[in-house]
Amino acid sequence: MSVFVKVVFPLEFIEEGFPPISVESLNARMDAHGYVLDNTPFFAVGVALGDRVEFEPISDKTDHYAFKRVVASSSNKALSIILLEAGTKELVYQQFRERGCYCEYGEFGQAGSLQMLAVSIPGDCDYEAATRLLDDLEAQGRLSYAELAV
């Protein structure tokens, strides 16, 4: 049986209302060498799926821990995508899944007005080819994306 914990990442506001949350929590699972992030971030910068992390207890929560540092980086890269046009989600999702990437969908803000994909790109995936589609769609105004860990 795997042991999972929530690792909490405080977020810095870039502009008023963004990011729409002040902290992001990611799952970490215990293995023989410590804890490894088990999902990909929407907002937390500098971490990716598979990174080995160190954290410390949060005094008022027994199941949540405050992120301290990355102990060992995985070869994964993390992208955060804001979907600006209907129909873009499925196109992007399918393109990344075909390349062996892991994607999570989330809705944030008032009434889920901010629709996003968090994407983990494995180290053996052609990163430039994977982001070429995003560059084209961003130029068309269909999405906006950020590199969280590359």
N, C-alpha and C positions, 0 to 999 in steps of 0.2 A: 504494500500500500504506500503510495506517495504522500509525502507531507507537503502541504501547500500553505503559503502565507501571503498576505497582501503587503507589498512594498509601496510606500507612499512617497511621491515626488512633488514637492511644492513647485508651483509654476509662477513664473514672472509674467506680469501683464505687459504685452507688447503695445497695446493701445486700449483705449476704453472699451470694455466688453470683450476683449480677446486676449487670451483664450477665455471661453465662457465658463471655465471652472478654475478654482484656485489651487487644487491639488488633483493629481492623477494617481490612481493606484493600479499597480500591475501585479499579476500573480507570479509567484516564484515557487519552484518546486525544489525539494531537497534531493540531492544525490549524494554519492559517496564523498564528494569533494566540497560540498557547500550548497549554495542556492543559485539556481539558474532561472532567469526570467522566462516565463512560459507564455507570454503574449506580447504583442507589439504595441508600442505607444501611439497615441493620437497626438500628444502634445509634449511629452517629456523629451528633452534634448540630450543627446549623448549616450543613449542606451538603445539596445535592440534585442529582439528575441534571441534567446540562447546565451546572452551575456551572463557571466558569473558575477554576482553582486554581493556587497557587504552592506549590512544595515544595523540599526540599533532600535531597541524597544521604544515605543511611544508610551509614556507613563499612563495615560488614561485609556489605552486600548490594548487588550491582550492579543488580538489577532492581526494587528497592523503594526508595521515597522517602518521607521524613517530611513530612506536611502542615504547611504554614506558615500559609496564609491563603486566603480566597476573594478573588480579584481582581475578578470580576464575577459577580453572582448571576444565575441563570436565572430565569425566571418560574415554575419548577416548585416544588411543595411536596413534602415528604417525610413519610410516616407510617410508623410501625412498629407492627405488629399482632401480639399474642400470641393464638393460637387456643386457647381453653379447652374447646371442645366439638366432638366429631366432627360433620362435616357443615357446619361453619361456613366452612371454607376455601373450598369450591367456591362457596357463596353469595356470599361477599365478593369472591372473585376475579372471578366473572362480572359482578357489579354494577360493579366498577371498570373492567374491560375494556370493558364497554358504554359507559362514559363516556370512553373513550380514554386511560385511565391505564395505566401500565406497572407490572407486579407481578412480584416475585421471591419464591419460596418457599424457606425454609431451616429446617433442624432443628439445634438447639443443645442443649447440656447432655448429661447422661449418657444414652447410647443414644437421642439425638434426642428427649428428653422435652419439649423446648420447641419447639413448632412455630410458625413465624412467617411473616408476609408483610411485605415491604418494598414500599411503594407510592409511586410518583411520580405526582403529580397535575399535569397541565399547567396553565399560567396561564389558559388560556381555558375551563377546566372550572369549573362552579359548585361551589366548595369547600364551601359550607354544605350543599348537597344531597348531595354526596359523603360528607360526614361524618355526616349525619343517620342513615343506616343504622348506622354504627358506634356512635353514641350509644345507639340503641335496643338493639343487640346487647350493648353493654357493660352496660346497665341489666339485661338478662336474664342476665348472668353468662356469656355465650358467648364473650367476647373481652375483651381489654384493649388500648388503643391509646395511642400517644404521638405528638405532633407534633414531628418532628425539625427541620424547616425550613418555616416558613410565611411 
